Structures are given as structure tokens and as C-alpha cells.
Amino acid sequence: LVVRSFVNTGRSIEDLNVRLKQLFGSTQEGAKAFEVMNNFASRVPFSLEQIQEASGNLAVVAGDSERLAKILEITGNVAAVTGIDFRTAGEQRSFAGGISAADIFREKGVRDMLGFKAGATVTAEETVKAFQKVFGKGGKFGNATDELATTFTGTLSMLGDKLFNFKRGVAGAGFFDELKKEFKSLNQFIEENAD
């Protein structure tokens, strides 16, 4: 079980790095984005796993690792205030399609928190500005994630992320690469001896 846990961590990191490389256009920018997500996860009540599940949608909107950090912060505050999980908050298309594109945000009252009237036509750009003003640093709900991080749930999440980083360190110290090499050899052996 322990070995499987380390292998699964190595797999998820490798898969995420490939996704981030593709989404951010380069290995270097993808690596920066991963570090941004990892640093964010280490201080908030959301697991890196939840954050990486939402990473595809958030990366498309962010474009670079610096903007990703701001969007993660806003998404975390929205999730903390509304009580929805981070992945669901990240999957809402409000940054790309405006507040009217985010059904769950409407149901949870986010539209009203942003100051938009029901039925009003709001552009994606106006929506992004409103999110930054209300859920960003200095906004009315700008500290919601930080406050939630001080709860028991937040503490457990941060402990889980520290364990994840330990497993990541072990998997990255040659263990996972060697295991991958062995499985590639096994795959080749089976292929060559299939008959």
C-alpha cells in the first residue's frame, strides 16, 4: 500500500506536468504553474489533488503562472464562501463566459455577491473585474480561504499536502523513474513474446 501510494503520487505529478506543459506552452512555464499550485495548496484548506483537477479550466483562462496565482486565490475564496469544493468552483466558466455561464455560482448567490442584477447582461471582462474586486486581495471576501485554513479541516488538508510533497520528493528522487524503466522493459518483453 505504501509503495502504491508513492507510485500513484509519481504518476499524478508526471501526468499533471504533461498537461501543464501543453496548457502553458512550455516545460518551464508548466513547471512554474505547478509550483504556484503546490505553494497555494500548502497554505489553503484545499488539497493539491482538488486544485490540479481544476487546473485545466483555470490554466486556459490564466495563460501564465503569475495570473494563475491570482485566479487560484479568487477561486479559493469563492469556494470557501459558497461551501462548494475547489474543483467545482474552478470548473465554472465565469471568467471565460461571464457570470451567466456559471450555473452553480448563480445558485449559490455569487452573482448577487458580485453586485450583478438578475437578468443583466455582463461580459466576461466585467465579471473578472468584479471577482477581483470582491474575492481578490483586499475585497470583501478576500480572506475567506485564509480563515478556512485555520479550521480543523484546513489543518488536515495542509497536513495531507505536506505528506503528498514528501511522497513527491521520494518519487522524484529516482524511485519513480527507475520503476517506470522497469515497467517499460516488462512491456517490451511481453510485446516481443506475445506469441
Secondary structure, 3 states (H helix, E strand, C coil): CHHHHHHHHHHHHHHHHHHHHHHHCCHHHHHHHHHHHHHHHCCCCCCHHHHHHCHHHHHHHHCCHHHHHHHHHHHHHHHHHHCCCHHHHHHCCHHHHCHHHCHHHHHCCHHHHCCCCCCCCCCHHHHHHHHHHHHCCCCCCCCHHHHHHCCHHHHHHHHHHHHHHHHHHHHHHHHHHHHHHHHHHHHHHHHHCCC
